[in-house]
Amino acid sequence: MRSPSALRTAMALIVAGLAALASFVLNHDAQSALLMLVCGVAAVLIASGQSEPHVIAAQPAAPESREPPLAEAMEGIAEPVLVVAANRVLSANHAARALLGQHILGEDIRLAIRHPAAAERLLNPAQAMPGAPIHLVGLGTREQRWEMRVHDLGTRRIVHLIDRTGSYTAERMRVDFVANASHELRTPLASLLGYIETLQDEAGEDPAIRGRFLKIMNDEARRMQRLIEDLISLSRIEADKYRKPEQTVDLNTLVEEVRLELIGGGRPRAADLEFDLSAVPPVLGDRVQLSQLLHNIIGNAMKYGRDATPVRFQLAQRDDGMVQLSVADEGEGIPPEHIPRLTERFYRVDSGRSRAMGGTGLGLAIVKHVVERHRGRLDIASIVGKGTTVTILLPGLTGAQPPEAVS
């Protein structure tokens, strides 16, 4: 027959397991649920050990090289976790040692986690709500942001560090996106309202002034229209980002259609376009999005290349089966420090020049998302004073026969 203390221990372990399961169901956070389970089991083992010391004495001594069960369980947690007693680090999992250094075992916790907010919370636990998070900026690297949670287990405490860098970056991008979109829409709208008020006065009676103002208003309205269309397009592409395209698209035919549209559209630099098209296998893709991608990368080369210089587009199949699309211009080029940010929404190397040419600041962001949805790769190479080359790789359909070459 089992002793009452054994039954109490078993019931406590069941309660700890149910609490961890409830935490996972409510928060959908496996790491926190696992940490709660580890804490609960440790607390039960500590309590049972204190109430029945003879049980521990009856157990054979564990080999010195074997880690305690709590340390073994901690290694199953992907995020940094430390056990602290008397303000010293008793144990730390691999993630904690990788972040804070291998030397932290046995070290004062204030030296292990060198952050004022962390030290204040750990040295004054009574002043904080149990389990309340502490936000740490700059731990690890300057850009990283961590959330620290402390769980008390009597004489010991478990310190859990959660990396919130990705969440913070996503929130910052969302805020910047809303602010930039508002600014981009407000600027032409303010211009429109100003010219409308002017036309309502005596200036509207002069045909020449009225015609000039109406042209400016039309240009600003078109600018707003392009921006709204790009915002809607970007939203749709992002919504489909994780849904792999299922259409079979013949890129040779699609590129030829885009070429005819650009040449027949009356654009000033249409005569500078040069196309080198080899027969390539079809790809799985979204025809509308791929057409938009082509218009954006070729249109950018036409806008930012120098007048009367060629804009070269090439379509070819690589030895690894990938289909390569590339467009090169002979423009001013882009300084290397700007290239990593070119696909950010509303990022411009030269804001004034971009707006003057009708750019919305969303073209390459749309290209990036289209390429990602098609499981491809985007590369931008540029030399200041010589020009820029944009290269896109898309996976060709295996075993598909390419059509006849387009001349």
C-alpha positions as CSV (number, residue, x, y, z in Angstrom):
1,M,0.0,0.0,0.0
2,R,1.3,3.4,-0.9
3,S,2.1,5.9,1.8
4,P,0.1,9.2,2.1
5,S,3.1,11.2,1.2
6,A,3.5,9.2,-2.1
7,L,-0.1,9.8,-2.9
8,R,0.3,13.5,-2.2
9,T,3.4,13.6,-4.5
10,A,1.5,11.8,-7.3
11,M,-1.5,14.1,-7.0
12,A,0.8,17.2,-7.1
13,L,2.5,15.9,-10.2
14,I,-0.9,15.4,-11.9
15,V,-1.9,18.9,-10.9
16,A,1.4,20.3,-12.4
17,G,0.8,18.4,-15.6
18,L,-2.8,19.7,-15.9
19,A,-1.6,23.2,-15.2
20,A,0.9,23.0,-18.0
21,L,-1.7,21.5,-20.3
22,A,-4.1,24.4,-19.5
23,S,-1.4,26.9,-20.1
24,F,-0.7,25.4,-23.6
25,V,-4.4,25.3,-24.5
26,L,-5.0,28.9,-23.4
27,N,-1.8,30.5,-24.7
28,H,-0.7,28.1,-27.5
29,D,2.9,28.5,-26.2
30,A,4.6,25.2,-26.0
31,Q,7.8,26.6,-24.5
32,S,6.0,28.4,-21.6
33,A,3.9,25.2,-21.0
34,L,7.0,23.1,-20.8
35,L,8.7,25.6,-18.5
36,M,5.7,25.5,-16.2
37,L,5.8,21.7,-16.1
38,V,9.5,21.7,-15.3
39,C,8.9,24.3,-12.5
40,G,6.0,22.3,-11.1
41,V,7.9,19.0,-11.1
42,A,10.9,20.6,-9.5
43,A,8.7,22.2,-6.8
44,V,7.1,18.8,-6.0
45,L,10.4,17.0,-5.9
46,I,11.9,19.7,-3.6
47,A,8.8,19.6,-1.3
48,S,8.7,15.8,-1.2
49,G,12.4,15.6,-0.5
50,Q,12.1,18.1,2.4
51,S,9.2,16.2,4.0
52,E,10.8,12.7,3.6
53,P,14.6,12.9,4.0
54,H,14.8,9.2,4.7
55,V,13.6,8.5,1.1
56,I,16.6,10.4,-0.3
57,A,19.0,8.7,2.1
58,A,17.7,5.3,0.9
59,Q,18.4,6.1,-2.7
60,P,21.8,5.1,-4.1
61,A,24.2,8.0,-4.6
62,A,24.0,9.2,-8.2
63,P,27.3,9.3,-10.1
64,E,28.9,12.8,-9.9
65,S,29.0,13.1,-13.7
66,R,25.2,12.8,-14.0
67,E,23.3,16.0,-14.2
68,P,20.3,16.6,-12.0
69,P,16.9,15.9,-13.7
70,L,16.0,19.6,-13.7
71,A,19.1,20.5,-15.7
72,E,18.3,17.7,-18.2
73,A,14.8,19.0,-18.6
74,M,16.0,22.5,-19.2
75,E,18.1,21.4,-22.1
76,G,14.8,20.5,-23.9
77,I,13.8,24.2,-23.8
78,A,15.0,26.1,-26.9
79,E,15.0,29.5,-25.1
80,P,17.5,30.6,-22.5
81,V,16.7,29.3,-19.0
82,L,18.7,29.7,-15.8
83,V,18.3,28.4,-12.2
84,V,19.4,30.9,-9.5
85,A,19.9,30.5,-5.8
86,A,21.3,33.1,-3.4
87,N,21.8,35.3,-6.5
88,R,24.2,32.8,-8.1
89,V,23.6,30.8,-11.3
90,L,23.3,27.1,-10.3
91,S,22.4,25.8,-13.7
92,A,21.9,27.1,-17.3
93,N,20.8,25.4,-20.5
94,H,22.7,25.5,-23.7
95,A,20.7,28.5,-25.1
96,A,21.5,30.5,-21.9
97,R,25.2,29.7,-22.1
98,A,25.3,30.6,-25.8
99,L,23.7,34.0,-25.1
100,L,25.5,35.0,-21.9
101,G,28.7,32.9,-22.1
102,Q,29.9,29.6,-20.9
103,H,31.4,31.2,-17.7
104,I,28.1,32.1,-16.1
105,L,27.7,28.9,-14.0
106,G,28.4,29.8,-10.4
107,E,28.6,33.5,-11.2
108,D,26.6,36.3,-9.6
109,I,23.4,36.7,-11.6
110,R,24.0,40.5,-11.9
111,L,27.2,39.7,-13.8
112,A,25.7,36.9,-15.9
113,I,22.8,39.2,-17.1
114,R,24.4,42.6,-17.4
115,H,21.3,44.7,-17.5
116,P,20.0,47.2,-14.9
117,A,16.4,46.3,-15.2
118,A,17.2,42.6,-14.8
119,A,19.4,43.2,-11.7
120,E,16.7,45.3,-10.1
121,R,14.0,42.6,-10.6
122,L,16.3,39.8,-9.4
123,L,17.5,41.6,-6.3
124,N,14.1,43.0,-5.4
125,P,11.6,40.2,-6.2
126,A,9.0,41.5,-3.7
127,Q,8.6,44.8,-5.6
128,A,7.3,43.0,-8.8
129,M,4.2,41.1,-9.5
130,P,4.9,37.3,-9.7
131,G,5.7,36.3,-13.2
132,A,5.5,39.9,-14.5
133,P,7.8,40.3,-17.6
134,I,10.8,42.6,-17.7
135,H,11.8,43.9,-21.1
136,L,15.5,44.0,-21.8
137,V,17.0,45.9,-24.7
138,G,20.5,45.3,-26.0
139,L,21.1,41.9,-24.3
140,G,23.2,39.9,-26.7
141,T,23.4,42.5,-29.5
142,R,22.2,46.1,-29.6
143,E,19.2,45.3,-31.8
144,Q,18.0,42.3,-29.7
145,R,15.0,42.6,-27.4
146,W,14.3,40.1,-24.7
147,E,11.5,39.5,-22.2
148,M,12.6,38.1,-18.9
149,R,10.3,36.1,-16.6
150,V,11.2,34.9,-13.1
151,H,9.5,31.9,-11.5
152,D,10.0,31.5,-7.7
153,L,10.6,28.0,-6.3
154,G,11.2,28.7,-2.7
155,T,14.9,29.1,-2.2
156,R,15.5,28.8,-6.0
157,R,14.3,30.9,-8.9
158,I,14.0,30.0,-12.6
159,V,14.9,32.8,-15.0
160,H,13.3,32.5,-18.5
161,L,14.5,34.7,-21.4
162,I,12.2,35.0,-24.4
163,D,13.5,36.6,-27.7
164,R,11.0,39.2,-28.8
165,T,13.2,40.8,-31.5
166,G,11.1,39.4,-34.3
167,S,7.8,40.7,-32.8
168,Y,9.3,44.1,-32.1
169,T,10.7,44.3,-35.7
170,A,7.3,43.3,-37.2
171,E,5.5,45.9,-35.0
172,R,7.9,48.6,-36.0
173,M,7.5,47.8,-39.7
174,R,3.7,47.9,-39.3
175,V,3.9,51.4,-37.6
176,D,6.4,52.7,-40.2
177,F,4.2,51.3,-43.0
178,V,1.1,53.1,-41.7
179,A,3.0,56.3,-41.1
180,N,4.6,56.3,-44.6
181,A,1.4,55.4,-46.4
182,S,-0.4,58.2,-44.6
183,H,2.3,60.6,-45.6
184,E,2.4,59.5,-49.2
185,L,-1.4,59.9,-49.5
186,R,-1.6,63.2,-47.5
187,T,0.9,65.0,-49.7
188,P,-1.0,64.8,-53.1
189,L,-4.3,65.2,-51.3
190,A,-3.1,68.5,-49.7
191,S,-1.9,69.6,-53.2
192,L,-5.3,68.8,-54.7
193,L,-7.2,70.7,-52.0
194,G,-5.0,73.7,-52.4
195,Y,-5.5,73.9,-56.2
196,I,-9.2,73.4,-55.8
197,E,-9.4,76.4,-53.4
198,T,-7.4,78.5,-55.8
199,L,-9.6,77.6,-58.7
200,Q,-12.7,78.6,-56.7
201,D,-11.3,82.1,-56.5
202,E,-10.6,84.5,-59.3
203,A,-7.7,82.3,-60.7
204,G,-10.3,79.9,-62.0
205,E,-11.6,82.5,-64.5
206,D,-8.3,82.5,-66.5
207,P,-8.3,79.7,-69.0
208,A,-4.5,79.3,-69.1
209,I,-4.2,79.2,-65.3
210,R,-7.2,76.9,-65.0
211,G,-5.7,74.5,-67.6
212,R,-2.3,74.4,-65.9
213,F,-3.9,73.8,-62.5
214,L,-6.2,71.1,-63.8
215,K,-3.2,69.3,-65.3
216,I,-1.3,69.4,-61.9
217,M,-4.5,68.2,-60.2
218,N,-4.8,65.3,-62.6
219,D,-1.2,64.3,-62.1
220,E,-1.6,64.3,-58.3
221,A,-4.8,62.3,-58.6
222,R,-3.1,59.7,-60.8
223,R,-0.2,59.5,-58.3
224,M,-2.7,58.8,-55.5
225,Q,-4.4,56.2,-57.8
226,R,-1.1,54.4,-58.4
227,L,-0.2,54.4,-54.8
228,I,-3.6,53.0,-53.8
229,E,-3.4,50.3,-56.5
230,D,0.1,49.3,-55.3
231,L,-1.1,49.2,-51.7
232,I,-4.0,46.9,-52.6
233,S,-1.8,44.8,-54.8
234,L,0.8,44.4,-52.0
235,S,-1.9,43.4,-49.5
236,R,-3.2,40.7,-51.9
237,I,0.2,39.3,-52.5
238,E,1.0,39.2,-48.8
239,A,-2.3,37.4,-48.2
240,D,-1.3,34.7,-50.7
241,K,2.3,34.6,-49.6
242,Y,2.1,31.1,-48.2
243,R,-0.2,29.6,-50.8
244,K,2.0,28.1,-53.6
245,P,0.8,29.1,-57.1
246,E,-0.7,26.3,-59.1
247,Q,-1.0,27.7,-62.6
248,T,1.4,26.7,-65.4
249,V,2.8,29.9,-66.8
250,D,4.7,30.1,-70.1
251,L,7.3,32.9,-69.4
252,N,8.3,33.2,-73.1
253,T,4.7,34.1,-74.0
254,L,4.3,36.4,-70.9
255,V,7.5,38.3,-71.5
256,E,6.5,38.8,-75.2
257,E,3.2,40.3,-74.1
258,V,4.9,42.6,-71.6
259,R,7.4,43.7,-74.3
260,L,4.6,44.6,-76.7
261,E,2.7,46.5,-74.0
262,L,5.8,48.6,-73.1
263,I,6.7,49.3,-76.7
264,G,3.1,50.2,-77.6
265,G,2.5,52.3,-74.5
266,G,4.2,55.4,-75.9
267,R,6.8,55.5,-73.1
268,P,9.7,57.8,-73.9
269,R,12.4,55.1,-73.5
270,A,10.6,52.3,-75.3
271,A,13.1,52.5,-78.1
272,D,16.0,51.7,-75.7
273,L,14.5,48.2,-74.8
274,E,16.6,45.2,-75.8
275,F,15.2,41.7,-75.3
276,D,17.3,38.5,-75.4
277,L,14.8,35.6,-75.0
278,S,15.8,31.9,-74.9
279,A,13.3,29.1,-74.7
280,V,12.7,28.2,-71.1
281,P,10.4,25.6,-69.4
282,P,7.2,26.8,-67.9
283,V,6.9,27.6,-64.2
284,L,4.2,27.2,-61.6
285,G,3.1,30.7,-60.9
286,D,0.4,33.4,-60.8
287,R,0.3,35.0,-64.2
288,V,-1.0,38.4,-63.0
289,Q,1.6,38.7,-60.3
290,L,4.5,37.7,-62.7
291,S,3.3,40.2,-65.2
292,Q,3.3,42.9,-62.5
293,L,6.9,41.8,-61.5
294,L,8.1,42.2,-65.1
295,H,6.5,45.6,-65.5
296,N,8.1,46.8,-62.2
297,I,11.6,45.7,-62.8
298,I,11.7,46.8,-66.5
299,G,9.9,50.0,-65.6
300,N,12.4,50.8,-62.9
301,A,15.3,50.2,-65.4
302,M,13.7,52.6,-67.9
303,K,13.1,55.3,-65.2
304,Y,16.5,55.2,-63.6
305,G,18.8,54.4,-66.6
306,R,20.3,57.3,-68.5
307,D,18.5,58.6,-71.6
308,A,19.5,56.9,-74.9
309,T,21.2,54.0,-73.0
310,P,20.1,50.4,-73.5
311,V,17.8,48.6,-71.1
312,R,18.7,44.9,-71.5
313,F,16.3,42.1,-70.5
314,Q,17.4,38.5,-70.6
315,L,15.4,35.3,-70.2
316,A,17.3,32.0,-70.0
317,Q,17.5,28.6,-68.3
318,R,20.4,27.7,-66.0
319,D,22.1,24.4,-65.7
320,D,20.4,23.7,-62.3
321,G,17.0,24.0,-63.9
322,M,16.2,27.5,-62.5
323,V,14.7,30.0,-64.9
324,Q,16.6,33.3,-64.8
325,L,15.2,36.7,-65.6
326,S,17.5,39.7,-65.5
327,V,17.2,43.4,-66.5
328,A,20.2,45.8,-66.6
329,D,20.3,49.5,-67.0
330,E,23.1,52.0,-67.5
331,G,22.2,54.6,-64.8
332,E,23.7,56.3,-61.9
333,G,23.9,53.1,-59.9
334,I,23.1,52.6,-56.2
335,P,25.6,52.9,-53.3
336,P,26.1,49.6,-51.6
337,E,24.7,50.7,-48.2
338,H,21.3,51.2,-49.8
339,I,20.9,47.9,-51.6
340,P,19.8,45.8,-48.5
341,R,16.9,48.2,-47.9
342,L,15.6,48.6,-51.5
343,T,12.8,46.1,-51.0
344,E,11.5,47.8,-47.9
345,R,8.2,49.6,-48.4
346,F,8.5,53.3,-49.3
347,Y,12.3,53.1,-49.0
348,R,13.9,55.4,-51.6
349,V,17.5,56.2,-52.3
350,D,16.5,59.7,-53.7
351,S,13.0,60.6,-52.6
352,G,12.7,63.7,-54.7
353,R,13.8,62.0,-57.9
354,S,11.6,58.9,-57.3
355,R,8.4,61.0,-56.7
356,A,9.2,63.2,-59.8
357,M,9.3,60.0,-61.9
358,G,6.0,58.8,-60.6
359,G,7.4,56.1,-58.2
360,T,5.3,55.0,-55.3
361,G,8.1,53.4,-53.3
362,L,6.4,50.0,-53.4
363,G,7.6,48.5,-56.6
364,L,10.5,46.4,-55.3
365,A,8.6,45.5,-52.2
366,I,5.9,44.0,-54.5
367,V,8.7,42.2,-56.6
368,K,10.2,40.7,-53.4
369,H,6.9,39.3,-52.2
370,V,6.0,37.9,-55.6
371,V,9.4,36.2,-55.8
372,E,9.0,34.8,-52.3
373,R,5.6,33.4,-53.1
374,H,7.0,31.7,-56.2
375,R,9.8,30.1,-54.1
376,G,12.4,32.1,-56.1
377,R,15.3,34.3,-55.4
378,L,15.9,38.0,-56.0
379,D,19.4,39.6,-56.3
380,I,20.2,43.3,-56.9
381,A,23.7,44.2,-58.0
382,S,24.9,47.8,-58.7
383,I,28.0,49.8,-59.5
384,V,27.9,53.5,-58.8
385,G,28.2,55.4,-62.1
386,K,27.7,52.3,-64.3
387,G,24.2,50.9,-63.6
388,T,22.1,48.3,-61.8
389,T,21.2,44.7,-62.6
390,V,18.2,42.9,-61.1
391,T,18.2,39.1,-61.3
392,I,15.3,36.8,-60.5
393,L,15.5,33.0,-60.3
394,L,12.3,30.9,-60.5
395,P,12.1,27.1,-60.3
396,G,11.2,25.6,-63.7
397,L,8.9,22.7,-64.0
398,T,10.9,19.5,-63.9
399,G,10.6,17.5,-67.1
400,A,8.7,20.2,-69.0
401,Q,9.8,20.8,-72.5
402,P,10.6,24.4,-73.4
403,P,8.7,26.0,-76.3
404,E,10.4,27.1,-79.4
405,A,12.7,30.1,-78.9
406,V,11.3,33.6,-79.4
407,S,13.2,35.8,-81.7
